[in-house]
Amino acid sequence: MFQPRDIILLHFPFTDLSGTKLRPVLVLTAPNAQGDLPLCGHPSGGSACGTPLDVVLCRLQ
């Protein structure tokens, strides 16, 4: 199964739902008891950085 810090590829739908694009996501923690897997993705099309909700990941080992 997936482990924290794994990079996996998931299909993300286009806004108009006409298709999907394969994009990388970071696994943040192990799945919880319900099997939910916390992930962190980086959508394109917006500001590259500097928004109030951005979190800098550093020293990821």
C-alpha positions as CSV (number, residue, x, y, z in Angstrom):
1,M,0.0,0.0,0.0
2,F,1.0,3.6,-0.1
3,Q,3.3,5.1,2.5
4,P,3.8,8.7,3.7
5,R,6.1,10.7,1.3
6,D,5.2,8.4,-1.7
7,I,4.5,10.3,-4.9
8,I,1.6,8.6,-6.8
9,L,-0.3,9.5,-10.0
10,L,-4.0,10.2,-10.0
11,H,-6.5,11.2,-12.7
12,F,-7.9,14.7,-12.0
13,P,-11.0,15.7,-14.0
14,F,-11.1,18.8,-16.1
15,T,-13.4,21.6,-14.9
16,D,-16.0,20.8,-17.6
17,L,-15.7,17.0,-16.9
18,S,-14.8,16.3,-20.5
19,G,-11.8,14.3,-19.5
20,T,-9.0,13.8,-17.0
21,K,-5.3,14.4,-16.7
22,L,-2.8,12.3,-14.9
23,R,-1.1,14.4,-12.1
24,P,1.3,13.6,-9.3
25,V,0.2,13.8,-5.6
26,L,2.1,13.4,-2.4
27,V,0.9,10.9,0.2
28,L,0.9,12.8,3.5
29,T,0.1,10.1,6.1
30,A,-0.9,6.4,6.2
31,P,-4.6,5.7,5.5
32,N,-7.0,6.1,8.5
33,A,-9.3,3.4,9.9
34,Q,-11.9,4.2,7.2
35,G,-9.2,3.8,4.4
36,D,-9.1,7.5,3.6
37,L,-5.7,8.6,2.3
38,P,-4.6,12.2,2.9
39,L,-3.0,13.6,-0.3
40,C,-1.4,16.9,-1.4
41,G,-1.7,17.9,-5.0
42,H,-0.6,20.9,-6.9
43,P,-3.2,22.1,-9.4
44,S,-2.0,24.1,-12.4
45,G,-3.5,27.2,-13.9
46,G,-3.4,29.4,-10.8
47,S,-0.7,31.4,-9.1
48,A,2.5,29.4,-8.7
49,C,3.0,30.4,-5.1
50,G,2.3,33.1,-2.6
51,T,-1.4,32.6,-1.8
52,P,-2.6,32.6,1.8
53,L,-3.3,28.9,1.7
54,D,0.2,27.8,0.4
55,V,2.3,25.6,2.6
56,V,6.0,25.2,1.9
57,L,7.3,21.7,2.1
58,C,10.9,21.5,3.1
59,R,13.3,18.9,4.2
60,L,11.0,16.1,3.0
61,Q,12.8,12.8,3.6
